[in-house]
Amino acid sequence: MSSAAIARPSVEPEWALPSRGRVGMLSLIAAEAAIFTIFVVAYIFYIGKSLSGPMPKDVLEVPIIGTVCLLSSSLTVHLAVRALRSAKVSAFGLWWFVTIALGGIFLVGTGREWQRLIFEKGLTISTNLFGTAYYSLVGLHAFHVTVGLLALAIGMIFTLLGKVKPEHSERADVFSLYWHFVDVVWVIVFTVVYVVGR
């Protein structure tokens, strides 16, 4: 009897439910994406409708360094998760810390930009429609970066205390989805505010 004639039972791949953490994070991201969409549409709608200055082209400077830092932090958080999956906890801690540093540089840059706009250029949230739309959209993003940095800092504290183990890589990966989302949103905000809106 040939081996081709032997019937083999078909093995169907087992289907498993996705983790609750991943589903929860994806649901949060979907809700946050809807909120950001509203703010982006409002910003676009109000471009050029301010009756008084200052206007975007007069006061905005493109935040190149902050943008490079924030986008680079997506790579570092990915490298951190990959290191933890490989049971390299020290490497995880290093990449996690670099992610915090890059996010911190971005946030400090945003703060310095706001300081310059308020005290040197006289642009506040109540100056005109541009000021209202700008501070609302960029401020919403800065808030999300701040939340992410707080979560990263908590993870760093647990790492320094020796509480982070390779089996926690799934949790780190779930959080990294949020951080990647914050970075993707910045690409949209950057394009709308500093490219299209100027």
C-alpha positions in Angstrom: 0.0 0.0 0.0 1.5 3.3 -1.0 1.9 6.1 1.4 -0.2 8.3 -0.8 -3.1 6.0 -0.2 -2.9 6.3 3.5 -5.5 8.8 4.6 -4.3 11.3 7.1 -6.7 13.1 9.4 -6.7 16.8 8.6 -5.5 18.9 11.5 -7.3 22.1 11.9 -5.4 25.0 13.5 -6.6 25.8 17.0 -8.2 29.2 17.3 -7.6 31.1 20.5 -9.3 34.2 21.7 -7.0 37.3 21.7 -5.8 38.5 25.1 -8.1 40.7 27.0 -5.3 43.3 27.4 -4.8 43.5 23.6 -8.5 43.8 22.9 -8.8 46.4 25.6 -5.9 48.4 24.2 -7.2 48.2 20.7 -10.6 49.4 21.9 -9.0 52.3 23.7 -7.0 53.2 20.6 -10.1 53.1 18.4 -11.9 55.5 20.8 -8.9 57.8 21.0 -8.5 57.8 17.3 -12.1 59.0 17.0 -11.4 61.9 19.4 -8.2 62.9 17.5 -10.2 62.8 14.3 -12.6 65.3 15.6 -9.8 67.6 16.7 -7.9 67.3 13.4 -11.0 68.0 11.4 -11.7 71.1 13.6 -8.2 72.3 13.1 -8.4 71.9 9.3 -11.8 73.6 9.3 -10.5 76.7 11.1 -7.3 77.1 9.1 -7.2 80.7 7.8 -10.4 81.7 9.5 -8.8 83.8 12.3 -9.7 87.5 11.9 -6.7 88.6 13.8 -3.1 87.5 14.1 -0.8 85.9 14.8 -1.2 83.4 12.0 0.6 80.0 11.8 3.2 81.1 9.3 4.1 84.0 11.6 4.8 82.0 14.7 5.2 78.3 14.2 8.6 76.7 13.8 8.8 73.1 12.7 9.8 70.8 15.6 12.3 68.6 13.8 14.3 67.4 16.8 11.2 66.6 18.9 9.6 64.7 15.9 12.7 62.7 15.3 12.9 61.8 19.0 9.3 60.8 19.2 9.3 58.7 16.1 12.6 57.0 17.1 10.9 56.0 20.4 8.6 53.7 18.5 11.7 51.7 17.4 13.2 51.7 21.0 10.0 50.5 22.6 9.8 47.7 19.9 13.4 46.7 20.7 12.6 46.7 24.4 9.7 44.3 23.9 11.8 42.1 21.6 14.6 42.0 24.3 12.1 41.0 27.0 10.7 38.2 24.8 14.3 36.9 24.4 14.7 37.0 28.3 17.2 39.9 28.0 15.8 41.9 30.9 18.8 44.2 31.1 18.5 45.1 27.4 14.8 45.6 27.9 15.5 48.1 30.7 18.0 50.0 28.6 15.7 50.3 25.6 12.7 51.1 27.9 14.8 53.9 29.5 15.8 55.2 26.0 12.1 55.3 25.1 11.4 57.4 28.2 14.2 59.8 27.4 13.1 60.3 23.8 9.5 60.8 24.8 10.7 63.3 27.5 12.8 65.2 25.0 9.7 65.5 22.8 7.5 66.7 25.7 10.1 69.3 26.8 10.3 70.5 23.2 6.5 71.0 23.2 6.7 72.9 26.5 9.5 75.2 25.2 7.5 75.8 22.0 4.4 76.8 24.0 6.6 79.1 26.2 7.9 80.8 23.1 4.5 81.1 21.6 2.8 82.5 24.7 5.5 84.9 26.0 7.4 85.9 22.9 4.7 85.7 20.2 1.6 86.4 22.3 -0.3 83.4 21.1 -2.6 81.9 23.8 -5.6 79.6 23.6 -7.9 82.6 23.6 -6.0 84.9 21.1 -7.8 83.7 18.0 -9.3 80.6 16.3 -5.8 79.4 15.3 -4.6 79.6 19.0 -7.7 77.7 20.2 -7.4 75.0 17.6 -3.6 74.7 17.9 -3.4 74.4 21.7 -6.4 72.0 21.7 -4.9 69.6 19.1 -1.3 69.8 20.2 -2.3 69.8 23.8 -4.4 66.7 23.4 -1.4 64.9 21.9 0.9 66.2 24.6 -1.5 64.9 27.2 -1.3 61.4 25.6 2.4 61.5 25.5 2.4 62.4 29.2 0.2 59.5 30.1 2.4 57.2 28.1 5.5 58.5 29.8 3.9 57.9 33.2 3.2 54.3 32.2 6.7 53.9 30.9 8.1 55.3 34.2 6.1 52.8 36.2 7.4 50.0 34.0 11.0 51.3 34.6 10.5 51.4 38.3 9.3 47.7 38.3 12.3 46.9 36.1 14.8 48.5 38.5 13.1 46.6 41.4 13.6 43.3 39.5 9.9 42.6 39.1 9.9 42.5 35.3 10.4 39.0 33.9 10.2 37.6 30.3 6.7 36.3 31.0 5.6 40.0 31.1 6.6 40.6 27.5 2.9 40.3 26.4 2.0 43.2 28.7 4.9 45.3 27.5 3.8 44.5 23.9 0.2 45.6 24.6 1.5 48.9 26.1 3.7 49.4 23.0 0.6 49.5 20.9 -0.5 52.7 22.8 3.0 54.2 22.3 3.0 53.4 18.5 -0.5 55.0 18.3 0.8 58.2 20.0 3.6 58.3 17.4 1.2 57.7 14.4 -1.1 60.5 15.7 1.9 62.8 15.9 2.7 62.2 12.2 -0.9 63.3 11.4 -0.8 66.3 13.8 2.6 67.3 12.5 1.4 67.2 8.9 -1.8 69.1 9.6 -0.3 71.8 11.9 3.2 72.3 10.5 2.9 71.4 6.8 -0.7 71.9 5.6 -1.7 74.6 8.2 1.3 76.9 7.5 
